[in-house]
């Protein structure tokens, strides 16, 4: 591999670089990667992909394909020092987002994405909760570990009884999810504490770290923002499609922009949260809930300090180039408008993106 020059940018997406074979995962990963490459067609890019993608990305005249046959984390440990600048896509699974960012930082690579410290805070749902406690509205939350002896069950029952006693006239539901997870992965809703059983260990085996939250009825939404140096600018409010089946939640897509009478309040919560967490940078997604009947109109659920799926929808209708704006790092005169609506939905092994 030839050494890079100052103007080149290292680009990669975790799954397409690491050779992931799950087509359901790959469809979303490919859409994000190709959208990013297309937005950056004015720049010279070193794009790292698995050997399978060699012919696909070679069609871009500005791209130098770097083909690998190992996972991207291992490759970066050996090669990150050869690059000066990077913009990448990765999720929180197995702390990949934090680990990759840390490797780049330790090799003095300038990243156009969030700092490793911001990734560490936002990847851990309870760290996010503590960081933003009394800053923005959030559901009550509690962190615990599934112990091998089964004491976790009584601990959850005690927590449930305590929360229910605080408002005994309102039936309490709780939601259990991984401390670090993506796309509503392994979410369980407990409508009645009597339904809590040791079967939960099939989803969260002993040693798993989980977060328990009060379940608030409402509409699942997200906000896409651009962040840099303590400043956050909301781009769009997005409707999230979340399927609840057998009390398990699954994220299947979304629609944007989403119209709501509470848009301004939701934008304010997302913006305030992102500006409070130091180091958030580039494209950031914030998951929230528009409450149907509660003290607050909106509740923050989590921050995704990374490119999220709405990016591929926004690329089709935004009046500006999102990735190019991130590289330029100047949001002062940004005039945002969206022309039309886009729906993106997982269908089988495919991600379907269409104007509506």
C-alpha positions in Angstrom: 0.0 0.0 0.0 1.4 3.4 -0.9 1.5 6.1 1.7 -1.3 8.6 1.8 -1.1 12.3 1.1 -2.4 15.1 3.2 -5.6 15.6 1.2 -6.7 11.9 1.3 -9.4 10.7 3.7 -9.7 7.2 5.1 -13.3 5.9 4.8 -14.8 2.6 5.9 -17.9 1.0 7.3 -17.4 -1.7 9.9 -19.5 -4.6 8.4 -18.5 -4.2 4.8 -14.9 -3.9 5.8 -15.0 -6.9 8.1 -16.7 -9.3 5.7 -20.1 -9.7 7.5 -22.2 -12.3 5.7 -25.7 -11.6 7.2 -27.6 -10.0 4.3 -30.0 -8.2 6.6 -27.1 -6.3 8.3 -25.2 -5.8 5.0 -28.1 -4.1 3.2 -28.1 -1.3 5.7 -24.3 -1.2 5.9 -24.0 -1.0 2.1 -26.6 1.8 1.8 -24.7 3.9 4.4 -21.3 3.3 2.9 -22.3 4.1 -0.7 -24.2 7.2 0.4 -21.1 8.5 2.2 -18.8 7.7 -0.7 -21.2 9.5 -3.1 -21.4 12.6 -0.9 -17.6 12.7 -0.8 -17.0 12.4 -4.5 -15.1 15.7 -4.6 -12.5 14.2 -2.2 -9.7 11.7 -2.6 -10.7 8.7 -0.6 -8.9 5.6 0.7 -11.8 3.2 1.2 -11.3 0.0 3.2 -13.6 -2.9 2.3 -13.6 -6.6 2.3 -12.2 -8.2 -0.9 -15.8 -9.0 -1.9 -16.4 -5.3 -2.6 -13.4 -4.6 -4.7 -15.2 -4.4 -8.1 -18.1 -2.4 -6.6 -16.2 0.6 -5.2 -13.6 0.7 -8.0 -16.3 2.4 -10.2 -15.7 5.6 -8.2 -12.9 7.6 -9.8 -12.0 9.3 -6.6 -11.6 6.1 -4.6 -8.5 4.1 -3.9 -9.8 0.7 -2.8 -8.0 -1.0 0.1 -9.1 -4.7 0.1 -8.7 -6.7 3.3 -9.6 -10.2 4.5 -9.6 -9.6 8.3 -11.8 -7.6 10.6 -11.3 -3.8 10.4 -10.3 -3.4 14.1 -7.3 -5.7 13.6 -6.4 -4.0 10.4 -6.5 -0.6 11.9 -4.2 -1.6 14.7 -1.5 -2.3 12.1 -2.3 0.4 9.6 -4.0 3.4 11.1 -0.7 5.3 11.5 -0.5 5.5 7.7 -3.4 7.9 7.5 -4.0 11.5 8.5 -7.8 11.9 8.4 -10.8 9.6 8.6 -14.6 9.5 8.5 -16.2 6.1 9.2 -19.4 4.2 10.0 -19.6 1.7 12.9 -22.1 0.7 15.6 -21.8 0.2 19.3 -21.8 -3.6 19.2 -18.9 -5.1 21.3 -17.7 -1.5 21.9 -16.6 -1.4 18.2 -17.4 2.3 17.8 -15.3 3.3 20.9 -12.4 0.9 20.1 -12.1 2.1 16.5 -12.2 5.7 17.5 -9.6 5.1 20.2 -7.2 3.4 17.8 -7.5 6.3 15.3 -6.9 8.9 18.0 -3.9 7.0 19.4 -2.4 7.1 15.9 -3.0 10.8 15.6 -5.6 10.4 12.8 -7.9 13.4 12.7 -11.5 12.0 12.9 -14.6 13.8 11.6 -16.8 11.7 13.9 -17.3 11.8 17.7 -14.4 11.5 20.1 -13.8 8.2 21.8 -14.9 9.6 25.2 -18.2 10.8 23.7 -18.6 7.3 22.1 -18.0 5.7 25.4 -20.6 7.7 27.2 -23.3 7.4 24.5 -22.7 3.7 23.9 -23.5 2.9 27.5 -27.2 3.7 28.1 -26.8 4.2 31.8 -23.7 6.4 31.4 -25.9 8.5 29.1 -28.6 8.6 31.7 -26.2 9.7 34.4 -24.5 12.3 32.1 -27.9 13.9 31.3 -29.6 13.5 34.6 -31.6 16.6 35.4 -30.5 18.1 32.0 -33.3 16.7 29.8 -36.3 14.5 30.6 -35.5 10.7 30.7 -37.3 7.6 31.9 -36.3 6.4 35.3 -33.4 4.0 34.8 -31.5 1.4 36.8 -28.4 -0.6 35.8 -27.7 -4.2 36.9 -26.0 -7.4 35.9 -27.6 -10.8 35.4 -25.9 -12.9 38.0 -25.5 -16.7 37.6 -27.4 -17.5 40.9 -30.6 -15.7 39.8 -30.6 -12.9 42.4 -31.3 -10.5 39.5 -35.0 -11.5 39.5 -35.6 -10.4 43.0 -33.7 -7.2 42.4 -35.9 -6.3 39.5 -39.0 -7.2 41.5 -37.9 -4.9 44.3 -37.2 -2.1 41.9 -40.6 -2.6 40.3 -42.3 -2.5 43.7 -40.5 0.7 44.7 -41.4 2.5 41.4 -45.0 1.3 41.6 -45.3 2.6 45.1 -44.4 6.1 44.0 -47.5 6.2 41.8 -49.7 3.3 42.9 -52.7 4.4 40.8 -50.9 4.1 37.5 -50.1 0.5 36.3 -46.4 0.3 35.8 -44.6 -1.4 32.9 -40.9 -1.7 32.6 -38.6 -2.2 29.7 -35.4 -4.2 29.8 -32.6 -3.9 27.3 -28.8 -4.4 26.9 -26.6 -1.7 28.4 -24.9 -1.5 25.1 -27.0 -2.4 22.0 -28.4 -1.1 18.7 -31.6 -1.1 16.7 -33.9 -2.0 19.6 -31.8 -5.2 19.9 -33.1 -7.7 22.6 -35.6 -5.3 24.1 -38.2 -6.9 26.5 -41.3 -5.2 27.8 -42.7 -6.5 31.2 -46.3 -5.5 31.5 -46.9 -7.3 34.8 -44.1 -8.1 37.2 -45.7 -11.6 37.6 -44.6 -12.2 34.0 -41.0 -11.9 34.9 -39.4 -15.3 34.7 -36.0 -16.9 34.5 -36.7 -17.3 30.7 -35.2 -13.9 30.5 -31.8 -15.6 30.8 -32.3 -17.0 27.3 -32.0 -13.4 26.0 -29.6 -12.1 28.7 -27.4 -14.9 29.8 -25.6 -14.7 33.2 -22.9 -12.0 33.0 -25.1 -9.7 30.7 -25.3 -6.1 31.8 -28.8 -4.6 31.4 -30.7 -1.4 31.9 -34.2 -1.4 33.4 -36.4 1.6 32.5 -40.0 2.6 33.2 -42.0 2.1 30.1 -43.7 5.3 28.9 -46.4 5.1 26.3 -45.8 7.2 23.3 -44.4 7.6 19.8 -40.9 6.4 18.9 -39.0 9.1 17.1 -35.4 10.2 16.5 -33.7 13.5 15.6 -30.7 13.7 13.2 -28.3 16.4 14.0 -24.9 17.8 13.0 -22.6 18.4 15.9 -19.2 20.1 16.3 -17.4 21.8 19.1 -20.3 21.9 21.6 -22.8 23.1 18.9 -25.7 20.9 17.6 -28.0 21.7 14.7 -31.1 19.5 14.3 -31.7 18.5 10.7 -34.9 16.4 10.9 -37.4 14.7 13.1 -37.8 11.1 12.1 -40.6 8.6 12.8 -39.2 5.2 13.9 -40.9 2.0 13.0 -40.6 -0.4 16.0 -42.4 -3.7 16.0 -43.5 -5.2 19.3 -44.0 -8.9 19.0 -44.3 -11.2 22.1 -43.3 -8.2 24.1 -40.0 -7.9 22.2 -39.1 -4.8 20.3 -37.5 -4.7 16.8 -36.5 -1.6 14.9 -37.5 -2.0 11.2 -37.0 1.4 9.7 -38.4 4.9 9.7 -39.8 7.9 7.8 -38.7 11.5 7.5 -39.4 14.3 8.0 -42.0 13.5 10.6 -44.5 16.2 11.4 -45.5 16.7 15.1 -46.9 19.5 17.1 -44.1 18.8 19.6 -41.3 19.1 17.0 -39.8 22.2 18.6 -39.8 20.6 22.1 -38.2 17.4 20.7 -35.6 19.4 18.8 -34.8 21.4 22.0 -34.3 18.2 24.0 -32.0 16.6 21.4 -30.0 19.7 20.9 -29.5 20.3 24.6 -28.4 16.7 25.2 -25.9 16.8 22.3 -24.4 20.1 23.4 -24.0 18.8 26.9 -22.0 15.7 26.0 -18.5 16.9 25.1 -16.9 15.5 22.0 -20.0 14.7 19.9 -19.1 15.5 16.3 -20.4 14.9 12.8 -23.7 13.1 12.1 -25.5 12.2 15.4 -28.8 10.5 16.0 -30.9 10.9 19.2 -33.7 8.5 20.0 -36.6 9.9 21.9 -40.2 9.3 22.8 -43.1 11.7 22.3 -45.3 11.0 25.4 -49.0 10.5 24.9 -50.0 11.8 28.3 -47.2 12.6 30.7 -45.4 15.4 32.5 -43.2 16.1 29.6 -43.9 16.1 25.8 -40.6 14.3 25.1 -38.2 11.9 26.7 -34.6 11.2 25.6 -33.9 7.4 25.3 -30.4 7.3 23.9 -27.7 9.1 21.8 -26.1 7.4 18.8 -22.8 9.2 18.3 -22.5 8.0 14.8 -24.1 7.8 11.3 -27.5 6.2 11.6 -29.9 4.9 8.9 -31.8 8.2 8.5 -28.7 9.5 6.7 -29.5 7.5 3.6 -33.0 9.1 3.6 -31.8 12.6 4.2 -29.3 12.3 1.3 -32.3 12.1 -1.0 -34.2 15.2 0.2 -31.8 17.5 2.0 -30.8 20.7 0.1 -27.2 20.4 1.2 -24.5 17.7 1.2 -24.3 16.4 4.7 -20.9 14.6 4.6 -19.3 17.5 2.8 -20.6 19.9 5.4 -19.1 17.6 8.1 -15.7 17.7 6.4 -15.8 21.5 6.0 -16.7 21.8 9.7 -18.6 25.1 9.2 -22.2 25.1 10.3 -22.5 28.9 10.8 -24.5 29.7 7.6 -26.2 26.4 7.2 -29.7 26.8 5.7 -31.5 23.5 6.1 -34.6 22.5 4.1 -35.9 19.1 3.1 -37.8 18.6 -0.2 -40.3 15.7 0.1 -40.5 12.7 2.4 -38.6 9.4 2.5 -39.4 6.0 4.0 -36.7 3.4 4.7 -37.8 0.0 5.8 -36.2 -3.4 6.3 -37.9 -6.0 4.1 -36.4 -9.5 4.4 -32.7 -9.1 3.7 -33.1 -5.7 2.0 -33.3 -2.1 3.1 -36.0 -0.4 0.9 -35.6 3.4 0.5 -38.3 5.3 -1.3 -39.8 8.7 -1.6 -43.4 8.9 -0.4 
